[in-house]
């Protein structure tokens, strides 16, 4: 049987998403660029475009939770 991964409907926590085996599009390259450019950013996106999830990913990045990024 195939290994079917779940869709993360309504999940806004990066940690829950990674530990629960949900489908995830890796955005760590954006985090690296965001951190190293030294500019101020305003995250203005429509509803349901992943703002909370991206901020949760940033939190995990700065807290040093390396196991979530493997």
N, C-alpha and C positions, 0 to 999 in steps of 0.2 A: 504494500500500500504506500502511496505517496505521502511525504511529509508535508501536510497542508498547514501553512502558517495563517494565523488569525489577522484580521484587519483591526486596527486600533481605533474603533469607533468610540469617541467620547473620552479617550485616555489622554490626559494632559501631563502626565508624569513620565519623564524620560526613563527613570529607574524602573517603574512598573512596565513600561513598554519593552525595555531590553530584557528584563528578567522573565517576562511573561511569554516570550517567543513570538511577539507580534512583528508584522512587516514594518520596516523602518527604512527611510531613505537617509543615508549618511550625509550630514551637513557639517561635519567637523572642519572641513576646509574653510567654510564660511566663518566658523568660530575663530580659527587661526588668523584669518585676514581681518576680522573685526577687532581682535585684541591687539594686533601688531600695527595697525594703521594709525592709532592714536587720535581718532576723530570722534565726534559725538554723533550718535545715530538715533533717529526717531523711527520706531517700528510701527509704521502706519500700514496696515493691511486690512482687507475686508474680514468679516466674520468667518470663522472656521478655516483660517489659512495657517494655523500652526504657531501663532505668536507665543502662547503659553507654553507649548511644547519646546519651542526654541529657547525660551528663557529657562525652562527646567533643564535643558541640555547645557546651557551656559553655567547654571548652578552646579551641576555635576562635574563639569570641566574644572571650575575653580575650586571645588571641594576635593579634587584629586581622586575621583572615583574611576581609576584607570580600568578596572575590570568591566565597566559598562561600555567602554570604547573598543573592546577587542572584537 
